[in-house]
Amino acid sequence: MSIVPIFAASFVGCFLVGVFLWKLWLLIVFVLLMILFIIIYVHDSLLSNKFHYESAFWLFIFSEIMIFGSLFLCCLYYDSSGNVNLSDPLEIPFLGCFLLLGSSVTITGFHHLLGWAYSWILLLFTIILGMAFVVLQIYEIWECEINLLSTSFYAGCFCTVGTHSSHVLLGVIGMCIILWTGVFRTNDYYCTVITWYWHFVDYIWLFVYMIVYVC
């Protein structure tokens, strides 16, 4: 048995109360506690040699597919011929494709060369490319003349892009924790999981690019 779910539930409860009562300080407390909790928990679990079930990770991926699938359907349902794209598909979003596809190559090399003394360099390159993508997305949203309240279609597009960017940021944080802990001290399970997760994020971006920016 673990008390981790109890702590996680209390954090989520703090978040929900903050949302319903519109208490900004509760939301800030929730974010800070969650970041601290994730760092401590992941750092401790990375050094453990306990057996982990890969099926649990695939269930997590399945739930993520359901989330993004709902967002994609929202964008397609509310799309109309009069809507314009958030950005030119051949400018910032196209550059984002190269960044994520390049990071997919580097993390694959990292995963296949785990026994190499300098495999952490490939992980560092992946982190840099991932952060570059996040910065690019922030710049795109900042320069976008359309806002979240324009139409339901644009609300769906912003939510889709924002959700994907948050997943990229979470992946970068996970890789930073592995890099900070030490690749050779980290359980191979976590290196494998972060690799699968990053590939999933890359593949999802291709769908985001096609549905939000091209269609």
N, C-alpha and C positions, 0 to 999 in steps of 0.2 A: 504494500500500500504506500501511497505517496500523498503528501499534503500539498504538492505543487498545484493540483487543480483547485484547491480551496483558495490559495493565494491568487491564482489567475482569475477565479470567479469574483473575488473581492475587488480586484482591479477593474474588471469589466463592469461590476456594479457601480463603482465610483464614476466610471465613464458615463453610464446610462443616467445616473442621477444628475451629473453635470450637464448632460444634453437636455434633459427634460426641464430642469430648473434654470438652465442657461447660466450656470455658474462657471465662469472661465477658470477660476482657480482650481476647481475640481478636475477639469480637463487637463490642466497643466500638471497637477499631482499625478493623474493617471499616466500621462506620457512619461514623466520622470521615473515613476515606480516601475512601469513596464520595461523601460530601457535598462534600468538597474537590474531588474529581475532576469531579463533575457541574458544580459552579459554574465551575471553570476551563474545562472543555471547552465548556460551553454559552456562556459569556461570549465565548470566542474565536470560536466558530462563528457566533454571532449577528452578528458584525461582518464576516463573510466574504460574498462575493458569488458563491460557487460554486453551480452548478446542483444542485438536490436533486430526487430522485425522490419524487413523492407516493405512488407505489405502495408504497414501503417503509413509509410511515406506515399505509397501509390494511392491510398485512400485520400490523403491530403491533396495529391495532384488531381484526383477525380473531383474533389470539392472545388478546387480552383477552376477546373474546366467548366463546372456548372456556373460559377460566378461570371467568368468571362463570356461564356455562352449567352447568359442572360443580358449582359451589356451589349454584346454584338447584335442580338435580336432587337434590343431597344433602338440601336442606331439604324438598323435596316428598316424597322417598322415605321419610324418617324421620318425617314429620309424622303425627300421630294426633289423634283427637278429644280426648284428655286433655291435650294441650299448651296452654299459655297463651302469649300473645304477650309478647315482650320488653318492650314498652311499649304503652300505649293508642294505637291508630293515629290517634286524633283529637287527640293531645297533641303531644309532642315530634317524632315522625316527620312529622306533618302540617305543623308549622311548618318542618321541614327541607325539605319540598316547596316551600313558598313561597320559602325562601331560595335554593334551587338554581334554581328557575324564574325568579326575579328576576335571579339572576346570569347566566342564559342570555340574558335580554333585554339586560343591560348589555354583555356581551361581544359580542353581535351588533351592537349600536350601535358599539362600539369597532372592530370589523372593517370595518364599512361606512364609518366616518369616519376611516380611517387618515390621510388627508391633512389632517385638521382639527388645528389647533394644540393643542386641548384634549382630544383623544381619550384622552389618558392618564388623564383624570378618570374616564371610564367603566371603564377597566381597573382603576383604584384601587377603584371601587365593587364591581367583580367580586371583587377580592381580599378586600375587607372581608366581603362576603356569604359567600365561600367559607370564610374563617376562622371566621365566626360559625357556619357549619354544622359545622365540625370541633369547635369548642368545645361545641356542642350535643350532638354525638355522644358526646364524652368525658363530659359530664355525664349523659347517658342511661345509659351503661355503668356509671358510678360509682354511680348511684342504683338500678340494676337489682338485684333480689333474687335473680335466677337467675345461676348461674355457668356457666363453660365445661364443667365436668365433670358437669353435671346429667344430660343425656341426649345422644345423638348428634344429635338434632334441634337442641338449643340450641347444641351445638358448631358445627353447620353455620351456624346463624343468626349467631352471634358472628363466625365466620370471614367470612361474607358481608358483614356490616356493617363489620367491621374492614378488609377488603380494599377495599371501596368508599371508606371514609374515608381510607385511605392514598393512594388514587388522587386524591381531592379535594385532599389535602395536597400531593401532587406537582404537581398543576395549579396550585395557589396559588404554590408555589415557582417554577415556570416563569414565571408572570405577574410575580412579584416580580423575577426576573432581567431580563425584558423591560423592566419599569418602571425598574429600576436602570440598565440599559444605555442606555435612551432609545428611545422608540418610533420616532423618525425615523432613528436610527442602526441600528436592527434590520432585518434582512432581512425583507421582506414574507412570505416563506415561513414563517418561524417564527411570525409573528402569525397567519397562516392556520391553521397546524398546532395552535397552542394553542387557537384558537377551535373547531376541529373536535374536539379532545380534550375540551374542556370540555362541548361539547354531548353527546358520548358519555357522559361521566360523569353528566350530568343525566338522560339517557334511562335509563341503567342504574339510577339511583336510583328511578325509577318502578317498575321491575321489583322492586327490593329492597323497596320499600314494599308492593307488592301481595303478594309471596310471603312475606316475613318477618313483616310486621305485620298484613296484612288476611286472608290465606288461613288 
